[in-house]
Amino acid sequence: MTLVTGFVTEFWQLALLRIGLGIGQAGCNPLATSLIADYFSVELRGSAISVYNWGIYTGYSLSFAIGNQILKHLVNLTIIKLYLYFCNNNHNNNIKGR
């Protein structure tokens, strides 16, 4: 659902998707905690829940780090393309002027 919100064209579509996203996220945490409590013993339950919650911050950190690298790569490609475009046009204009 998060990906789809990037393609909406109307406010009502965004509002509807955000409501659905909120419902999904609100229902995920109690369900996951219950499953972890069922699968792990009392001694390991605290560690298992902490690893589950740690995934949120790991995901945020990785998304910023990887997204930053992708953006740097795309910006560098754009700068190179613009440089080549303007250099090529300038060179063609100099040849036509002769």
C-alpha angles and dihedrals in degrees: 000000000000091000092050092055088069091064101049120119101189132055094233090057091053092047092049093049093047090052090051091047091051092050091049094049093045091053095046100065099054091044093049093046090050092050091048090050090052096048102041130060122242091260094055099034096090092050092047093051091046091053089049092051091043088061090071093061093040090053092049092048094048093046091054094044096046093040090052092053092048091049092049090051093049093047091050090050091050092050091049092048092049091048092050092045095052094041091050093048092046090051092049091049091052091052093049091050093060 
